[in-house]
Structure formats: C-alpha cells, structure tokens
Amino acid sequence: MHDSIVIIPTYNEIDNIEAIIRAVFALEQRFDILIVDDNSPDGTAEKVRELQSVFPDRLFMENRKEKSGLGTAYVHGFRWAIQHQYSYIFEMDADFSHNPNDLERLYKACHEDGADVAIGSRYITGVNVVNWPLNRVLMSYFASVYVRMITGVEIRDATAGFMCYRREVLEKIRLERIRFIGYAFQIEMKYRAFAAGFRITEVPIIFTDRAKGQSKMSGSIIKEAIVGVISLRLRKMFRRL
C-alpha cells in the first residue's frame, strides 16, 4: 500500500476505464486506485476485475447496488480510504477530462507545499477548458462566481471535481453530514474544508471534455447547486453546518 489513493466513481465507463487505470499506474509517482462502481450495466466492473489480476494490491473496487449519485460514491470511497489509512485521497473522473499527469502536481501541493486541500482548477489562470460548448463553460464559470458571492470563499473553481485531500480533512469535516449528491457536492466539500480552517490551494489544470461515453449532468443537479449554496451559507450562520 502507498500513501495516496485515487477514487474514481464509475457508471457506464467501459470505453474509458482500462485506459484511465493504466494511465494512472504509468505515472512515476505511485498511486493506488479505488473504483466505486454503481452497478454499471455495460461491463465496467467486470473489466476492473480483470485488471485487478494485472495490478494486485494497487487496484481496488467497491460495488454499489444502484446509481446513487456522485456525492454518495465519493463519500463511500472516502470512508474506505480513511479506514485503509491513506494519507492523500484524490477525486478524479474516469473520462480523461482530468489529465492523470496532474495528479502529481496536486500531490506536490499537499505533500511538499503544505496545502490541506488541492483543487485542480480550471479558472485560476483564466478559462482553461477544451471542447466544452460555450453555455457549459459560462454555467460552470459563473457558478463559481455565485459561490464566492454567497459564501465569501475565495475559490476560483468551486465546482471542480479534481481534488487532493489530506486524510485529516476528511476525518474532521463529518462526512455523515454531507447532504448533496450532484454538482453541489463539490461545493459543499470545499465549503466545509474552508469552514473548518483548512488551507486550500488551487493548481491550474487544463480540463478537456470527455471524448467517449456520456455526460451525467442534468437539470436537477444544477438546481441542487443553486439552492444548496444558499443552504450551506445559512447553516454556517446558524452553526448547523
């Protein structure tokens, strides 16, 4: 076992899963991987099982009975990683929208530079997004503006899903109280880390939209984020966070 684990939630990622696993394991820095699969009907879990024989003691999988949302998948993975005493716990998508090479830069931000939370940020040095339609870029960018206005947290990419957490952060922020499961989950995690006094840094990345598979974005996820930000701020004000 190494000190770092990359949690990758999956649902119907058969087109990407082997390539992303091999890309992470090809890095000079050593990372383990935990796949949290929501009973994908396309054979994603079966492919992971095949690869576990190729990468024993580095590739792990947790199977859930149904598709239950991104947030609950990550919380499931966080608890597993805490139980197994990993020092640095990462979030990453399966679809190569997050470049595996940037894992090493997020690791350095926490391990060497002293951050408690490192965000792979699309907006810290402008707008670094490739192949997204303009409306999606604007929605994502102004979502972060909205979060800053409501919460006062100076994070340029509040909805980012490419992250590194020190284990101590996840142990302190009370995962059982995480309420949101979609777009707002990423906002809530950052806000809870901020409210707990942890040091958060943003590492510039280039985000590239998926080439294979289908996006999981929906209208209900966006609505959850809009309402959720106000809810988080009110709960913080009344000491119920």
C-alpha positions as CSV (number, residue, x, y, z in Angstrom):
1,M,0.0,0.0,0.0
2,H,1.2,3.5,-0.8
3,D,0.3,6.8,0.8
4,S,-2.1,8.0,-2.0
5,I,-5.2,6.7,-3.5
6,V,-7.3,8.0,-6.4
7,I,-11.0,7.5,-6.1
8,I,-12.8,7.1,-9.4
9,P,-16.6,6.8,-9.4
10,T,-18.0,4.9,-12.4
11,Y,-21.3,4.3,-14.2
12,N,-21.1,3.0,-17.7
13,E,-17.4,3.9,-18.3
14,I,-16.4,0.8,-20.2
15,D,-14.9,2.9,-23.0
16,N,-12.6,4.7,-20.6
17,I,-11.9,2.6,-17.6
18,E,-8.9,0.5,-18.7
19,A,-7.2,3.4,-20.3
20,I,-7.5,5.6,-17.2
21,I,-6.4,2.9,-14.8
22,R,-3.3,2.2,-16.9
23,A,-2.5,5.9,-17.3
24,V,-2.5,6.4,-13.5
25,F,-0.4,3.4,-12.9
26,A,2.1,4.5,-15.6
27,L,3.0,7.7,-13.5
28,E,6.3,7.9,-11.8
29,Q,4.6,8.8,-8.6
30,R,2.9,5.8,-7.0
31,F,-0.9,5.9,-6.6
32,D,-3.4,3.2,-5.7
33,I,-6.9,3.4,-7.3
34,L,-10.3,2.7,-5.8
35,I,-13.1,2.3,-8.3
36,V,-16.6,2.9,-6.9
37,D,-19.0,1.4,-9.4
38,D,-22.7,1.9,-9.3
39,N,-23.7,-1.5,-10.9
40,S,-22.8,-0.3,-14.4
41,P,-24.8,-2.5,-16.9
42,D,-22.1,-2.0,-19.6
43,G,-19.4,-4.3,-18.0
44,T,-17.3,-1.6,-16.3
45,A,-17.0,-3.6,-13.1
46,E,-16.1,-6.8,-15.0
47,K,-13.3,-5.0,-16.8
48,V,-12.0,-3.7,-13.4
49,R,-12.0,-7.2,-12.0
50,E,-9.9,-8.4,-15.0
51,L,-7.4,-5.6,-14.3
52,Q,-7.2,-6.4,-10.6
53,S,-5.3,-9.6,-11.6
54,V,-2.8,-7.4,-13.5
55,F,-2.4,-4.8,-10.7
56,P,-2.8,-6.8,-7.4
57,D,-2.6,-4.7,-4.2
58,R,-2.9,-1.4,-6.2
59,L,-6.4,-1.6,-7.8
60,F,-9.4,-1.9,-5.6
61,M,-13.2,-1.8,-6.3
62,E,-16.3,-1.2,-4.3
63,N,-19.6,-2.2,-6.0
64,R,-22.8,-0.5,-5.1
65,K,-26.2,-1.9,-5.9
66,E,-27.6,1.1,-7.9
67,K,-26.7,4.5,-9.2
68,S,-26.9,6.7,-6.2
69,G,-25.2,10.0,-7.1
70,L,-21.6,11.2,-7.4
71,G,-21.5,12.6,-3.9
72,T,-22.5,9.4,-2.2
73,A,-20.0,7.5,-4.3
74,Y,-17.2,9.8,-3.2
75,V,-18.3,9.6,0.5
76,H,-18.3,5.8,0.2
77,G,-14.8,6.0,-1.2
78,F,-13.6,8.5,1.4
79,R,-14.6,6.2,4.2
80,W,-12.9,3.2,2.6
81,A,-9.7,5.3,2.1
82,I,-9.8,6.6,5.7
83,Q,-10.3,3.0,7.0
84,H,-7.2,1.9,5.0
85,Q,-5.1,4.8,6.4
86,Y,-4.2,6.6,3.1
87,S,-2.6,10.0,3.7
88,Y,-3.7,11.7,0.5
89,I,-7.0,11.0,-1.1
90,F,-7.9,12.1,-4.6
91,E,-11.0,12.6,-6.6
92,M,-10.8,12.1,-10.4
93,D,-13.2,11.4,-13.3
94,A,-12.9,8.3,-15.4
95,D,-13.3,10.0,-18.7
96,F,-9.9,11.8,-19.1
97,S,-11.4,15.2,-18.6
98,H,-8.9,15.3,-15.8
99,N,-5.3,14.6,-17.0
100,P,-3.8,11.9,-14.9
101,N,-0.4,13.6,-15.2
102,D,-1.8,16.4,-13.0
103,L,-2.2,14.0,-10.1
104,E,1.5,14.5,-9.3
105,R,1.1,18.3,-9.2
106,L,-1.9,18.0,-6.8
107,Y,0.1,15.6,-4.6
108,K,3.1,18.0,-4.5
109,A,0.7,20.9,-3.4
110,C,-0.3,18.9,-0.4
111,H,2.8,16.7,0.4
112,E,5.5,19.3,-0.2
113,D,3.9,22.7,-0.3
114,G,1.7,22.3,2.8
115,A,-1.9,22.5,1.5
116,D,-4.6,20.6,3.2
117,V,-6.8,20.6,0.1
118,A,-5.5,21.0,-3.5
119,I,-8.0,21.8,-6.3
120,G,-7.3,21.1,-9.9
121,S,-8.6,24.5,-11.0
122,R,-10.0,25.4,-14.5
123,Y,-10.2,29.1,-13.7
124,I,-7.3,30.2,-11.5
125,T,-5.3,31.4,-14.6
126,G,-8.2,32.3,-16.9
127,V,-10.6,29.8,-18.5
128,N,-8.7,26.6,-19.3
129,V,-11.5,24.4,-20.7
130,V,-11.3,22.5,-24.0
131,N,-14.2,21.2,-26.1
132,W,-17.0,22.4,-23.9
133,P,-19.9,24.3,-25.5
134,L,-19.9,28.0,-24.6
135,N,-23.1,27.6,-22.5
136,R,-21.5,24.9,-20.4
137,V,-18.4,27.0,-19.8
138,L,-20.4,30.0,-18.8
139,M,-22.6,28.0,-16.5
140,S,-19.5,26.5,-14.7
141,Y,-17.6,29.7,-14.5
142,F,-20.4,31.8,-13.2
143,A,-21.4,29.0,-10.7
144,S,-18.1,29.7,-9.0
145,V,-18.7,33.4,-9.1
146,Y,-22.1,32.8,-7.5
147,V,-20.5,30.6,-4.8
148,R,-18.0,33.4,-3.9
149,M,-20.7,36.0,-3.7
150,I,-22.9,33.9,-1.4
151,T,-20.3,32.2,0.8
152,G,-17.3,34.6,0.7
153,V,-14.9,31.7,0.0
154,E,-12.2,32.9,-2.4
155,I,-12.0,29.8,-4.6
156,R,-12.0,30.4,-8.4
157,D,-13.3,26.9,-9.3
158,A,-15.8,25.9,-6.6
159,T,-17.3,23.1,-8.7
160,A,-14.1,21.4,-9.6
161,G,-14.1,17.6,-9.3
162,F,-10.3,17.0,-9.5
163,M,-9.0,17.2,-5.9
164,C,-6.5,16.1,-3.3
165,Y,-7.4,15.9,0.4
166,R,-5.2,15.2,3.3
167,R,-6.9,12.4,5.3
168,E,-7.2,14.7,8.3
169,V,-9.5,17.0,6.3
170,L,-12.0,14.2,5.6
171,E,-11.8,12.9,9.1
172,K,-12.7,16.3,10.5
173,I,-15.5,17.6,8.2
174,R,-18.0,14.9,9.3
175,L,-18.8,13.0,6.2
176,E,-22.1,11.8,7.7
177,R,-23.4,15.4,7.4
178,I,-22.8,15.7,3.6
179,R,-26.2,16.4,2.1
180,F,-25.7,16.9,-1.6
181,I,-25.1,14.3,-4.2
182,G,-24.6,16.1,-7.5
183,Y,-23.0,19.4,-8.6
184,A,-23.4,20.9,-5.2
185,F,-21.4,18.1,-3.5
186,Q,-18.2,19.6,-4.8
187,I,-19.1,23.0,-3.5
188,E,-20.2,21.6,-0.1
189,M,-16.9,19.7,0.4
190,K,-14.8,22.8,-0.3
191,Y,-17.0,25.0,1.9
192,R,-16.8,22.5,4.8
193,A,-13.0,22.4,4.5
194,F,-12.9,26.2,4.4
195,A,-15.2,26.5,7.4
196,A,-13.0,24.0,9.4
197,G,-10.0,26.3,8.8
198,F,-8.0,24.1,6.4
199,R,-5.6,25.5,3.9
200,I,-6.9,25.3,0.4
201,T,-4.9,25.9,-2.8
202,E,-5.7,25.9,-6.5
203,V,-3.4,24.2,-9.0
204,P,-4.0,25.3,-12.6
205,I,-5.1,22.5,-15.0
206,I,-6.5,22.2,-18.5
207,F,-9.9,20.5,-18.4
208,T,-10.8,18.6,-21.6
209,D,-14.4,17.4,-22.2
210,R,-14.8,13.6,-22.4
211,A,-14.3,12.1,-25.9
212,K,-16.1,8.8,-25.0
213,G,-19.2,8.0,-23.0
214,Q,-22.0,10.3,-21.9
215,S,-22.0,13.2,-19.5
216,K,-24.0,12.7,-16.2
217,M,-25.1,16.4,-16.0
218,S,-28.8,17.1,-15.6
219,G,-31.2,19.9,-14.7
220,S,-31.8,18.6,-11.2
221,I,-28.1,18.6,-10.5
222,I,-27.9,22.3,-11.5
223,K,-30.9,23.2,-9.4
224,E,-29.4,21.4,-6.4
225,A,-26.3,23.5,-6.7
226,I,-28.2,26.8,-6.9
227,V,-30.3,26.1,-3.8
228,G,-27.6,24.3,-2.0
229,V,-25.2,27.2,-1.8
230,I,-27.7,29.3,0.0
231,S,-28.5,26.4,2.3
232,L,-24.8,26.0,3.2
233,R,-24.4,29.7,4.0
234,L,-27.4,29.7,6.2
235,R,-26.4,26.6,8.0
236,K,-22.9,28.1,8.7
237,M,-24.5,31.3,10.0
238,F,-26.7,29.4,12.4
239,R,-23.9,27.0,13.4
240,R,-25.6,23.9,11.9
241,L,-23.0,23.1,9.3
